[in-house]
């Protein structure tokens, strides 16, 4: 279904916590139930803690075209506001769902909670430099000889033979020529 988006309500069977979200890949409740249970960060952590037993219900299949009467944004925002999905303890959403790009900006409450979690964390200058160097380090696939940044190797190889065949899951640092297993390249 081109130019369509599914708005859904996921309900955790054990805890009753709900999540309102969208997907552009799944258009039946069976498909949702089998393949997709939502991806909001708080929701994902809730499922990790309490298990992935989730009941999926389609709220509405909407259009991505602004000129259509079933355009997703007003429908998603109206539901979000009517059900108070950000502030209500019943919902796991941290921001208003718009049906586009995973939602809108985080609410002020969510920003405060994130800030509180990081308040006492300090990162040394050496650690900052180390993180920067790791992200920008060039590696080369030992199979196809493609050279990419260390942090992007899986992204560029996830669908091809280099990533799927375990015998090829090795890269080498372009600078020092040290061989690195792909599972360590993150």
Long-range contacts (C-beta under 8 A, 24 or more apart in sequence): 1-27, 1-61, 3-63, 3-64, 3-65, 4-61, 4-62, 4-63, 4-64, 5-61, 5-62, 5-63, 5-64, 5-72, 5-99, 5-100, 6-32, 6-58, 6-60, 6-61, 6-62, 7-58, 7-59, 7-60, 7-61, 7-62, 7-72, 7-75, 7-76, 7-79, 7-97, 7-99, 8-32, 8-38, 8-56, 8-57, 8-58, 8-59, 9-56, 9-57, 9-59, 10-37, 10-38, 10-43, 10-54, 10-55, 10-56, 10-57, 11-54, 11-55, 11-57, 12-46, 12-47, 12-50, 12-53, 12-54, 12-55, 13-53, 13-54, 13-55, 14-50, 14-51, 14-53, 15-46, 15-50, 16-90, 17-46, 17-90, 17-91, 17-92, 18-85, 18-90, 18-91, 18-92, 19-43, 19-91, 19-92, 19-93, 20-59, 20-76, 20-79, 20-80, 20-83, 20-85, 20-91, 20-93, 20-97, 21-93, 21-97, 22-72, 22-76, 22-97, 22-99, 22-100, 22-102, 24-64, 27-58, 27-61, 28-58, 29-56, 29-57, 29-58, 32-56, 32-58, 39-102, 40-92, 40-93, 40-94, 40-102, 40-103, 41-94, 42-92, 42-93, 42-94, 43-92, 43-93, 46-92, 62-99, 64-99, 64-100, 72-98, 72-99, 72-100, 73-98, 73-99, 73-100, 75-99, 86-110, 137-173, 137-174, 137-175, 138-173, 138-174, 138-175, 139-171, 139-172, 139-173, 139-174, 139-180, 139-185, 140-171, 140-172, 140-173, 140-174, 141-168, 141-170, 141-171, 142-168, 142-170, 142-171, 142-172, 142-179, 143-168, 143-170, 147-174, 150-185, 151-186, 153-182, 153-185, 154-182, 154-185, 154-186, 157-182
